């Protein structure tokens, strides 16, 4: 009977509820595993007592990045961690988008502004400012050129918090075609979803956003699948990934490009894709064995 930890975080005002977790724990138990949800920073957790620890909903990690990475490395030394600590280290900072672009993967154009660097914000198009470490659109906002002063204050807040900021053009394709999330599990496409735009005009960066508005099932196109697979192939060291989510939007040319590559703790949207639970269970059990 494999012992499996599904790793989550403590509930809190800024943390979404993982609605998939109870059902996934129950499905693994029904399949013969000793499965349980475990909080990642629980000081009493015995990670060496598990055959596999699967990071599922550690949705507070991005504002505790150094602490979480130290946990991942320690846990990865005690048991098998999925995804591995080296993947967490690389993917936990969105500067990986620059590495994907350098590898020839179509990505949303991105500039990075570290603390102390001049703003140099766009003056001819709408743009997005957000931290390189974040999730659920936390500390993210979109601006028009005439909102320059507000955007500068946003940058100052990010830098004061110790974040490097990223600046991207606002991709108008999101308004027409939404953002598509292609989910992979056990090395295969599991399912795909589409959601609407998260960042509404005028929404303050420090206001909590609806992370997945209008979520619906989606059938990915051949072009979307090709870009997603190219992005996964570009992950350094070609590590074995138990799970991955590739978020795509349409660029100005109408072709898909990577908005984000989620290898740390992506929401699986199993409540939308209930038929995928069995495949997830099979892949987790295989990884545990």
Helices and strands as residue ranges (DSSP letters): E 3-8, H 21-30, E 34-39, G 47-49, E 52-57, G 61-63, H 65-78, E 80-82, H 85-91, H 96-102, E 110-113, E 127-131, E 141-143, G 145-147, H 148-160, E 165-169, H 173-177, E 179-185, E 188-195, E 216-217, H 222-233, G 236-238, E 243-250, E 256-262, G 274-276, H 277-288
